Amino acid sequence: MPIGTSDGKQYTDEIDMLRAPFGVSAPVELPQGTLQGQVLKKQGDKLIDTVSGAATLAHDVMSGEVPSGSLQEIERATQLAGLMVAGPAPVAKSMADGTLGSFAGVRSATADVVKLQEAQNMKANAVHPDDVWKHTGWFQGADNRWKYEIPDQKATLNPKAFDMTIETSPEGYLAGSDKWTMKTNPRDFFGDKKPIRLNEVFEHPELFKAYPDLAKIKIEPMPPGTGYLGLYSPSTNTISLNSAHPDQMKSVLLHEIQHAVQLREGFGFAEPPQMFRPSDHPNMNAEELKVVNDKAFSKYQRYAGEVESRNVQARMHFGELRRQLNPPVTTEDVPRFMQGVIQHPAMNP
């Protein structure tokens, strides 16, 4: 049971966080070299300008640049709320050149506990969170959990795990571009089928040092007809991937890996979209149901787990200097005070 979809599909009513996919990826920004990418870039310039101001609202209020409760704060919050209600869009990916890195926590094997203690002491002494970040590399998310970043810019996909084709249809999503699809099972030998693991698909040594068990996550092609780009299922410890451009595939994979990290660290996650539908939705016609599902998905995207996973995508290619100058809160596409937070105990699937 998917927790959320990107296309307004009907949702099931069952809610079981361990059996359900933990997160579903919406389509990400098209490469600028494609025709659709160029068109969307032109159409999105004004949107990006609007969102850039709204997405830094939490930081500006915290720093005093925007007075809390002021008309300016209300206007900028309303801007972002209007964008979210109008339709789900991973805005942060348009605001940055790429993604900064995966967000790790205190349970990771490479966590610098000395720097963490320093960060906690600085917070106790009322040091601004941005300065805590710059001096220690640690920050607190909307869920109040301490986190640090593992850079993703050097992580690469293993081409041997994918079938590569060219999308030539003019109406295709990535017309004229490379399109990669997960191989069904390249290791089927005398009927001995073994699942493909994350470390065979994705080369990311720093991430696997921090969380060695992530390397064991199973990777499989997305079932036909789902319309999703990716999803993570905790019950089977599996990430499913749809066909996509390699850059898009990497971005989606990082999004779903962050959901796996959230499960292991007890970070905040997203409330299922069906929780926001009215009780009479089964009696609605198709048009009414689409409106309801779109609004439900919009609310789903405001939860901390989804904001965080999109932020990982938005910071994928950040270098060290850019990372230091841009604390994670400044690239979140939903202000902290608008994010919903639901936490669960840390688990090891």
Secondary structure as GFF3:
##gff-version 3
##sequence-region A 1 349
A	DSSP	beta_strand	23	25	.	.	.	ID=ss1
A	DSSP	alpha_helix	35	55	.	.	.	ID=ss2
A	DSSP	alpha_helix	57	63	.	.	.	ID=ss3
A	DSSP	alpha_helix	71	86	.	.	.	ID=ss4
A	DSSP	alpha_helix	92	95	.	.	.	ID=ss5
A	DSSP	beta_strand	101	105	.	.	.	ID=ss6
A	DSSP	alpha_helix	113	124	.	.	.	ID=ss7
A	DSSP	alpha_helix	129	136	.	.	.	ID=ss8
A	DSSP	beta_strand	138	140	.	.	.	ID=ss9
A	DSSP	beta_strand	146	151	.	.	.	ID=ss10
A	DSSP	beta_strand	156	157	.	.	.	ID=ss11
A	DSSP	three_ten_helix	159	161	.	.	.	ID=ss12
A	DSSP	beta_strand	162	167	.	.	.	ID=ss13
A	DSSP	beta_strand	177	182	.	.	.	ID=ss14
A	DSSP	beta_strand	196	197	.	.	.	ID=ss15
A	DSSP	alpha_helix	198	201	.	.	.	ID=ss16
A	DSSP	beta_strand	202	203	.	.	.	ID=ss17
A	DSSP	alpha_helix	205	210	.	.	.	ID=ss18
A	DSSP	three_ten_helix	212	216	.	.	.	ID=ss19
A	DSSP	beta_strand	218	221	.	.	.	ID=ss20
A	DSSP	beta_strand	230	233	.	.	.	ID=ss21
A	DSSP	beta_strand	238	241	.	.	.	ID=ss22
A	DSSP	alpha_helix	246	265	.	.	.	ID=ss23
A	DSSP	three_ten_helix	273	276	.	.	.	ID=ss24
A	DSSP	three_ten_helix	281	283	.	.	.	ID=ss25
A	DSSP	alpha_helix	286	300	.	.	.	ID=ss26
A	DSSP	alpha_helix	304	314	.	.	.	ID=ss27
A	DSSP	alpha_helix	320	325	.	.	.	ID=ss28
A	DSSP	three_ten_helix	328	331	.	.	.	ID=ss29
A	DSSP	three_ten_helix	336	338	.	.	.	ID=ss30
###
